[in-house]
Amino acid sequence: MPLSGLRFVMLFLFMGRAYAGFGVESYSPADTYIIPQITYLCENTEPSEDFYAELRNINDNGDKVFNMEIDLQDAQFTEKWTVKVVIDKWNNGGWDENFFIMDGLACEIAVKYSETIWENFKKEMMPTITDKCFAELGHYKLTDFKVNRTDINIPINIVGKYRVILKLFNGTGEEVLCQVFEAEVRKP
């Protein structure tokens, strides 16, 4: 399966939060935050040589810094790209698979759940991305991009450990990325 340099969309979405609206131990979204633990490619996926990304927590509040360098060589990013997110929840020593599933247009999801982050992301990218949902072919770099936990509009209210499987599809429906993130949702 070919990998596109568009992992930035997937990482952008992960910088935000995955929605989970049911459970036993729940809190207001303002009272929770995500601590990334590990990320890796899905099984049978080859690493991409045209992409580098680093996401790390910068404080105990769940704020993050994101660095990225990417070459979009094969395809422009457009409003036709879609994303599928499958969230598994750790429970009693194993993964409860398909705890939550979401799919849709990648840009619409980014704007709906993290509009402030998405707009700042495009402005701070070098070269700047001016269109709401389009990136030309080329080399892009983002340095020390700060993501505040309070800029996220996605309700997340269940603490615990999660595995997020994110798949990105180009405008013709071809899977161009499959990445797994494990993270812990905590209350302060």
Secondary structure, 3 states (H helix, E strand, C coil): CCCCCCHHHHHHHHHCCCCECCCCCECCHHHCEEEEEEEEECCCCCCCCCEEEEEEECCCCCCEEEEEEEEECCCCECCCCEEEEEEEEEECCEEEEEEEEEEEEHHHHHHHHHHHHHHHHHHHCECCCCCCCCECCEEEEEEEEEECHHHCCCCECECEEEEEEEEEECCCCCEEEEEEEEEEEECC
